[in-house]
Amino acid sequence: MDAVQPLVHDSLHSVAAADGYYAEAGWSIGKLRERIAAAGRLAAETEWEAARAYAVARAVTDHPDAVIALGAGHTSYTDHHHLVTVRTALRRCPDVVRLLPSPDREISLSVLRRRCIGSKGRSWIIDGHGFLARWLDDPGAEQVATRTIYTHDETPAQITARLLQSS
């Protein structure tokens, strides 16, 4: 099972930054997999929230001039304390952009699910729980953003160009 990790982009390279930060918080992808096997995906995701919030705060601190691609899992929390940690860290960032396919929730959910199936081979409906729907509907994900951009059918290259023009 793959885990979404914050990616730090600077002018020279991209690195998956989260693994070291997870370790500092006492977690790893291996531990997440163990917890998923023992307790189920939903419980494991909840247990892992502190490590995800810690990783976001550290990435922002360690890479102040970088573009940090967080993904939904690093902006959605069931524990308000973890959301506050992330919101506090991201306040230092002049631009926090939430990317969605469409302003229409059902279209966004359909597009995101199709993309996940195409790229990861999974729908993110696990044990009857719709993670994509939860992440999409989570008001915390909207609260951390300074703006939302709707990408429609744009390619990643087109989205990047649009973001660079608007910043």
N, C-alpha and C positions, 0 to 999 in steps of 0.2 A: 504494500500500500504506500503510495507516494504521499508525501506531505508537502503542502505549499510552503515555500520559504521566501522570506523577503530577499529580494535581489538588489544589490547595490551597484549602481552604474556610475562610473565617473568617466572622465574624458579618455581614459586609456583601456579600461577593462571592466568586465562584469564578474562578480564573485557571489556565490551563494553564501551570504554572511551569517545566516541564522544558526548554523550548526554549532559554532563556537559559543554563541550567546546562549543557546539552549543548554549547553553543557555547564556554563557558568550558573545557570538557574537550576541545575540538577536534573536536566532532561536530555533526551536524545531522540532521534527518529526511532532507534531500536526500542527505547523504553515506551514510546508512543505505540508502536506496533504490539509490544507485550501487553500494554494496558487495553488496547483494542481487543486483543484475543481474550483477555481475562474479564473485562467489564463491558465490552461493546463500544462501538464508535462514539456514540453520543456521550457516554460517561467519560471516556478517554479524552475527547475533545474538551470537555469541561475541566477535567483535571489539568490539562495542558495549557489552559488559558494564562496562568501566571508566567510560564516560560515564553509564550508568544508575546505578551505585553512587555516583558523584560527585553526580548530581542528587538522589538520595535524601538524602545527607548534607547537601547545601546547603539543600534544602527544609526539613529538620528544624531546621537552624540558623537559617534566615531566618524561619521561621514557627512559633515555639515554642508558640503557643497555638492553632494551627489543627488541623483534621482533615485529614489528608493521605491521599488515596486513591491507593495505589501501584499496584495491579493486579499480576497474577502476574509479569509481565516484570521488575518492579522488586524482586522478592523471591527470584528464582531465578537462581542463578549457577553456571557450571561451574568458574570459578576461585575457589578458597576465599578468596583475598585479598579479592576483591570482596564476598563474603558477609560477611567479617569487618568490612569497612568499613561495610556496611549494618547489621549487628548492633550495632556500636559506636554508630553514630548513633542507632538506634532505642532503645537503652538509656535515652536521655534522656526517652523518651516513657512516660508512666505507663500507657498502654493501647495495645497494638498488637493489633488484632483481625483474625484471619483468617476471612473469610466463605466458607463452602462450602454448597452446596445440601443436602448429606446426609452423614451419617457413612459411608455406603456409597460406596466409590470409584467403582464402575460407574455408580451413579445420579448422582453428582456429575459425572462425565465426560460422561454423556449430556445432562444438563441444561445444563452449560456449553457443550457443542458446539452444542446447539439454540439457546441464547441468542446465541452468536457468529454462527451462520448467520443468525439473525433480525435482529441489529443491525448486523453488519459484512459479511454475505454470504460468510463464509468459515468453514471448519470447523477451521482451524489445523492441518490435515494438509497439509504442504508438502514436496514432493520425498520422499514416503514417511515423513517424520518427524512424529510426533504431538506438536506443541508443547503443547497443552492437557494431554495425559497426562504429559508431562515436567514441566510446571509443577505439576500436581496431585501428582505423586509425589515431587517434590523435597523432601528433608528440611529443606533450608535455609529454605524458605517457612514450614514449621512452627516452626523454631527462632527466627525473628525475631518470632513472635507471642507475646503474653502469654496469649492465649486464642483458641479457635476457636468460632465461632457457626455453627450450621447453620440456614440460612434457609428450607429446604423450598420452599413455594410463596408465600412472602411477597413483597409488592411492595416496591420500593425505599423507599416512604414508611413501610411497616410496619417494615422493617428499621431504618430511621433512628430511628423512635420507640422501638423496642426497645433500640437501642444507647444512646440518650439516657437511657432509664429505668435502664439497668444501669450507667451510668458514675458 
